[in-house]
Each structure stands twice: as structure tokens, then as C-alpha cells.
Amino acid sequence: MYPVSPQAYDRAITVFSPDGRLFQVEYAKEAVKRGATAIGVTCAGGVVLVAHKAVASNLLVPEFMRKIFIVDDHIAATASGLVGDARRLVDIARVEAQKHKMTYGENITVESVAKQLSDLAQLYTQYGGIRPFGVSLLLGGIDTEPRLFEVDPSGSLSGYKAAAIGSGKNEAEEVLEKEYKAGISLDDAIVLSLRALKKTTEEKLGTENVDVAVLKMKAERFEMLSASDTQKYLAKV
């Protein structure tokens, strides 16, 4: 298939292999597959984001291992892959949200933020001297209804009712596809998300390694659940 070694095609982002592959983009997607699992679910009551934090040492302070980021009052994001890349994309999303608010006097839509980030991710697959972002984002929020989008390293943009990213994507989505129902309540969506997350790891889930954020319909802003509230939902899983 290859006239020369396949390694000759992975030295630059701008070089396609003979069968139409961009190896650097595939490597970036592999970084996502090795990341901790994150899940998003839309429901009748709003949007739920759940993220697993891989606590590698007892010396780490769990509160500073944030896996869910507030973009605007009505938009939040969770990520899998290189967290440093995620923070950069989130910072860009925050600036775009504020620019839109100052220019038009209204909140930016979740889809607009997702499209801008996907356009940027795609741009980073076209030029030499740069690398793709090694992270996928789940962006959740409410416009006129709950919305959930995934942005991946290739710049692809997909909308979902419920989705998972990271190392446990397949296991989590198996649970979501089987148990998700249209019109599910907010409480049930939180429990479903945690149940799907539990399916992806043998590690015991607790408040130190799970982040949960919710945005209720007609609420003013995303809310990170407290440790006590998170524990109440974990007890139902």
C-alpha cells in the first residue's frame, strides 16, 4: 500500500498518506482515547455534565483537578485528552462569548461557540509548524432548549442528546443508548450519567474523583454540584 515507510507520512500535519489519512490528527484522537471519561446528557430539565478525574497520587489536591469549565453563565464544557489544550480552547470560547455579548447585547448560542471552536481545531490540521489540539470537548448549555455538542481534534462538530468521550467512550455510550429516554428528568439524567461513568472504571467513584455540573431550564447559570449533593446521587448508582 505504501511505496515508502508509513512513518514518512506522520512527520508533518500537511502530508496525506496514500490512503488519505492524516496521521497527526489520528495521533491527536488517540490522546483523547487515553484521557479520562467525560459524559454529557440533555434532558427535559436542562443539561448535565459529568467528568471522571484520574487521581494519580494521594498528594494531589482534588479541588484543583478541574475537568468541567464554565464558559459563560449558560454554557459549560468538559474535556478528555490533554487538559492544557482544553484550557486553551475554553479560554478562547470565553473570549468569544464575551465579545458576542458586548457586540450584540445577548448571549451567544451554544452552537455558535461550538462552531467557532471546531473551525479553530480544523485550522490546526492545515498548516505546517503547528499540531492539532489533542483534546475533545463536550459543550453543553441552553439556548431555547438544552444543547450538547462534541468538538474533536479534526474539527468535526456533532450534536448529541447524550454522549461520552475519553477512554470509556464505548462502555459509557452503551449504557446511554440503552437507558436514555427523551424527556428524562434532571435527577434521572444525573443518575444515568453517573451509572454510565461507573461502567467505564473499576475505581470506586467518590466526590474526590467525580465532577458534576448542571444547568436547569430557566436557571441563571451553570452550577457545580457540591460534594454532599454529588454523594447523594452517587448513592443512587
N, C-alpha and C positions, 0 to 999 in steps of 0.2 A: 504493500500500500504506500509506504513511504520510500522515495528514492534515496533519502538520507535518514539518519537517525531522527526519531521524533523529537529528541531534545533540541534539535536545531530550530524548532518552531516555538519553543517556550522562552526564548531569550528576550523577546520584545512583545509588548502588548499589541503592536500594529501588524504582526505577522500571522496570517491564517495558515493552518496546516492544510495539506491537500484535500482532506475530507471536510474542510470548512469549520474547523474548531479553533477557538482562541484559548490556548492553554492557560494563560494567566488569569482569564476570567474563571475558568474551571477550578484553578487553584484557589481563587478567592471564595468560590462557592464551597470548596472543601473546608475552608476556615469556618464557614458558617455551620457546616455539618458537625464540626468538632466543638461548637460552642454550646453553652448551657441552654436548655429548652425554655422557650417563651411561648405563651398562648394568648390569643385574643378571642373574645366571644361577644357578638352583638345580641341584644335581647330586647324584649318589649320595654324593659325598664331603663335601658341605657347601654353602656359598654363596659366590659370587664377586661383588664389586662393582668396576666399572672406571669411571673418570671421566677425561674429557679436560680439561686446563687450558689455556685460551687465554692464552698468554704474549704480552702486547701490547708489551712493552718488554724490552730486554736489561738494563735496570736493576732489574727486578723480581727478588726472591729467590724462586725456585720453591718452596722448602720451606714458605713461608708462604702459598702459594696452595692451601689445602687444600680438596678437593672431596668427601672422604669423611670422615664424622664418626662417632665411636664413641658410641653412645647408652648401651649397657650392655655387659657382657662378651660377651653373646650376641646383640647387636643393633647394626647399623650402618646408616647412611643416606648416600645420595649425592643430589645435587640438581642441577636445571637451572632457570635463571631468576635471580631476584635473590638473590644469596648472603647478603645481610644478612637477608632474610626466612627463608632456610633456617636460618641460625644461630639465629634466634629460635625456630623450631619445634623444632629439635634440643634447645635448652636446655629447652623445655617437656617434650619427650619424656624427657630425662634426669631431670628432677624427678619425673615420673610413675613412671618405672621405680624410682627410689629410694624413693618413697612406698609403692609396692606391696611392695617387698622388706621395708621396715621394718614394714609393717602385717601382712603375711601370711607373712613368713619364707620367701618363694620368689621366683624370677624371674618377672617379668611376661612374658606371651606377646607374640610379635611382632604378632599380630593385634590384641591389646588396645591396644598403643601406636599402631598404625596407625588404629584406630577412633577413639581419642581425638584424634589429630591431624586426621583427616578431619572429626570433629564440630566442632572449633575452626575449621577452614577454612570449613565450611559456615556457621557462625555469623557469620563475617565477610562473608557475602553478604546479610545480612538487615537490617542496621542502618545508618541514615544517620550520616555523620560518620566512618566508617571505610572502609577499602578492602580488597579481597581480598588474600591473600598472592600475590605474583607469582612463585610457585615451585612446582614439582612435586618430590616426594620419592620415591625408591625406598628402601623399608625392607627390609633382609634380615636373616635370623637363623635360629636353630634352636630349636624347641620340642622336640617329639618327632621332628620331621623338618624339613628345610630349608624355609623360607618366604620369599616375596618379595611385597611389596605396593607399589602406587603410590597416592599421595595427590596429588590435583591441586587447583588453586585453587577449583574449585566445591565441593569437599568430597567428591567421588566417591572411592570406595575400590574398588580392583580387585586381585585376587590373580593372580599370574603364575608360570609356570615359568621364563620368561625375558622380559625387557622392556627397552625403551630409552626415554629421554626426552631432550628437547632438540632442537636444530636438525637433528641427523642421525637422528631417530627412525625415519623411514620406511626409510632406507637400511640402518640397523642391524637393524631388525626383519625386513627382507627376508632378511638373512643368517641371523638367528636362526631364523626359520621354516623355512628351507631346510635348515639343518645341525644344529639342536638335536635331540637324541635323549634319550629317557627313560633314566636310568641312566648318563648320561655321567660320566666320571671328573672329578676336580677339576682335574687338569692340562689335560685336554681342554677343560674349561669355561673356564679362564683363556685358553687359546689362542683359543677360539671368540669370547670377549668381545673380545679384542684385534683379532681379524680383523674382527669387526663394526664396531669403532670405527674401524679403518683405512679401512673403506669410506665413512665419513662425512666424511673430510677429505683434502685434498691435502697437508696439512702432514705432515712426517716425524714419526712417533711416536718418542719417546725418554723416558728416565726423568725429564726435566725437565718434560714436559707430560702425563704419564700417572700417575694414582694407581691402585693395585690393592690391594684388601683381600680377605682370605679368612677364612672361619670353617670349620674342619674339624669333622666329626662327632666328638663326644666331646672336642673341644678346650675349653680353659678360657675362651678369649676370642678376639675378632677380632684378626687380625694384619695390619698394613700391610706389604706386601712391600717389602723393601729395594731400593735402586737396582740392585744386582747381580742379584738374583733377577728383578726386573722385566725387566731387559735380556735375561736368558736366555730368558724367554717371548717377548719381542718378536722375538728372533732366529728363532723358530719360525713367525712370522706371514708 
